């Protein structure tokens, strides 16, 4: 399972899809989410602006990505 480290308190679902490399662009993310192809914590999510926090897991095309808090050093 891939992970994305948060720099802020949350990341929006569309941004997370792009950052993870699972989609090429924001437009691709928008359509994937609108078409019900993305799951967040096991449930289909249709809001591109859905906020993802530390511990959330999203899934697209069989790929799972976990959101983790960035560790302060």
C-alpha positions in Angstrom: 0.0 0.0 0.0 1.3 3.4 -1.0 1.3 6.3 1.4 0.9 10.1 1.1 2.3 12.3 3.9 0.2 15.3 4.8 1.9 18.7 4.9 -1.3 20.3 6.3 -4.2 19.0 8.4 -5.9 17.4 5.3 -5.7 16.9 1.6 -8.7 16.9 -0.8 -9.5 13.7 -2.6 -8.9 15.1 -6.1 -5.4 16.4 -5.0 -4.6 13.1 -3.4 -5.4 11.2 -6.6 -3.1 13.4 -8.6 -0.3 13.4 -6.0 -0.4 9.6 -5.8 0.0 9.4 -9.6 -3.2 7.4 -10.1 -4.6 10.0 -12.4 -2.9 12.4 -14.9 -4.8 15.6 -14.2 -7.5 17.2 -12.1 -10.0 16.6 -14.9 -9.2 12.9 -14.8 -9.7 12.9 -11.0 -13.0 14.8 -11.3 -14.5 12.3 -13.7 -13.1 9.2 -11.8 -14.7 10.5 -8.6 -18.0 11.6 -10.2 -18.3 8.2 -11.9 -18.1 6.5 -8.5 -14.8 4.8 -9.2 -13.1 6.0 -6.0 -13.6 4.6 -2.5 -12.6 6.3 0.7 -12.4 4.0 3.8 -14.3 1.4 1.8 -17.2 3.5 0.7 -17.8 5.0 -2.7 -17.0 8.8 -2.6 -18.4 11.2 -5.2 -17.2 14.5 -3.7 -13.9 15.7 -5.3 -13.4 18.1 -2.4 -13.8 15.4 0.3 -11.1 16.1 2.9 -8.8 13.2 3.8 -7.1 13.1 7.1 -4.4 11.0 8.8 -5.3 7.4 8.7 -7.8 7.6 5.8 -7.4 5.1 2.9 -8.6 5.7 -0.6 -8.8 3.2 -3.5 -8.8 3.6 -7.2 -8.5 0.9 -9.9 -7.3 -1.7 -7.3 -4.7 0.7 -5.8 -4.9 1.6 -2.2 -3.2 4.7 -0.7 -3.1 5.6 3.0 -2.9 9.2 4.2 -0.3 9.7 7.0 0.6 12.7 9.1 4.1 14.1 8.3 6.4 13.6 11.2 7.9 16.8 12.7 11.7 16.3 13.3 
